[in-house]
């Protein structure tokens, strides 16, 4: 997998998503639909912000907003799958939807939880990993690498204001660190990152 974890507060997350909409051909989908609902696609930053509180990690686990990025240059087929739920475990609901495919990119947004900033994550399969899971077909791997490098470069080199070991810290997150906030994988983590 190609991965980039980074620390981002609200304006930072907005900058990342804005770049995706203005400088790439990706389409943004929620990873999983709400119970008994269709899968939502977000066609603008405003649509995403209306659905989720950007920059806030309510549970403090680094996965406040789970998104899947689909690119027509990476995958020609857009496949949304309906899957069954056990109604006794899900308040009577019987299904959800998800987008599927080996060339999807995951964008998981953490954010502020109390006085902690939890990590955000950008990642996807590499071809070898996708082959192990049997999801390598229908993916233009060189296009995925090009797209991923473009987004990661933008986060690491253009947006980052500082870094901790292996992770960029974006501007608003850095301001909050300077005001006494901690950078953690998750709010419950006993240790924290320090700026380099």
N, C-alpha and C positions, 0 to 999 in steps of 0.2 A: 504494500500500500504506500502511496505517496501521501504524506501527512504534514500539516502545519498547525500547531497549536499556537494561539496568540491571546493576548489580553486586550479586551475592548469594552468600553462603556457605550452609552447610547449613541453619541455623535460618531464614535469610531465605527460602530456597527452600521450606522447609516452610510458612512463613507464606503465601507466594503460593499454593501448591497447596491449602492448607487453605481459603483464601478462595474459591478456585474451587469446591471441594466444598460449602462451607457457604453461600455467598452468590450462587451462579449456578446455572444449569441445565446447565452443560456436562458432557459426558462426555469422559474422557481416554483416548486411544489412543496406542500407540507409532506413530511415523510409518511405520515399515517393520517387518514381522515378522522374526524370525530366519529363516535359511534353512530351507525345507521345513516351516515352522510356520504356524499360524493367527496372525492379528493379535491382540495382547493389548489388552484394555481394563482400565484400572486404576480400580476402584470406590471406592478409599479411598487416603488418604495412606500408610497402612501397606502396602498392596499395591504402590504405586509404590516405596516405600523398600525393600521386599523384593526388587524386581527390579533396582533401580539404586542405586548409592551417591550419594545426594543430596549436593550441595555439593562433589563431587570431579570435576575435569576431567582425567582420566587422560592424555589426549593434548595438552591445553593449547590446543585450538583453538576453545573456546567452544561446542562442540556435543556435550558429553558425553552428554546425554539429549535425544532428539528426540521431541517429543510433538505430537499434533494434537488440538485441542479441537473437539468437535462439539456444537452446541446445537440442540435440536428447535424452538426459536423462530426460529432463523436458517435452518435447512435441514430440510425435512420428510422428506427421504429420506437414510437412512444407507447409504452405498454402500462396500463393501469389495471391492477388486479383487485378483484373483490375476494375477501377471505372471510371465512365463518368464525363466529365467536360463540362461546358457551354462554347462553343467556343467563344461566344461574350465577355466573361469575361477573357479568357485565350489566347488571340492572335491567335484564330483559332484552338487551340489544343482541342482534344476531349476526351483524356483519360490520366490516370496515373496508376501506380501500387503501392501497399503497401503490406507488410507482415502482417498477422493477426493472433491473438490467445491470449488467456488469460494468457499463460505462458511466453510471451515475456518479455525481460528486456530492458528498455530504457536507453540509454546512450546519454545524451545531453551534448555536449562540448561547454563551453563558452570560455573565454580566454582574451587576451589583447585587449583593445579598448582605444586608446589614453593612458592615464595614469591610467586606471582603469583595474582591473582584474575582470571579471564577473564569476559568479558561473558556475560550471559544475554539472551535476545531474546523479545519478544512481538510478533506481527505477523500481518497478514492482507491479502488483496486489498481494494482499494476497487472499487466497481462498474466504473469506467472501465477499470482494469487487468484485471479479470476478463473484461470484454467483449473486450479485445484477445486474450486467450488462449482465448476461446470457452467460458468456464466460469461465465458470469453467471446462467444459468437455475436456477430452484429455490432462490434465495437471497432472504431478506427483508433487504434492505440496511439499512433503518432499524433493525431489531432488532439486526443485527450492529454497527452504529455505537453503539447504546445499550449493548450488552454490552461492547464494546471500551472505550468511555469509562469505564464502571464499573470495569473491571479496571485500566485505566491510571491512573485517579484514585486507586484504592486503593494502587497501587504508588508513584506519585509523591508523594501527599499524606499518606497514612496510614502507609506502611511506611518511606519514605525517611528516613534520618537525616542525609544530606548529599547533595551532588551534585558531579559533574564536568560539563564542558560537554555539555549535552544528555542526560545520563544520571544517574538517581538511584543513590545508593549506600545499600544497606540496612544495618541496624544491625550485624550480625555482620561483614559485609564492612568496614564502617567501623572496627570494633575491630581487625581484622587490618591495615588500612592504618596505623593508629596504632602497630601493633607492627612496622611495617617492610615489609609486603607491598605489592606494586605492583598497580595497576589497569591492565589491558591488554585490547585486543581479543582477542589470542591471546598465548600465552606467548612465541612467537617474535618478536613485534612488537618493533622496536628502541626505540620510544618508549612512554611511559606517561602516564596521565592524572594531573593533580594536582587536589586538592580545591579547590572555589571558596570 
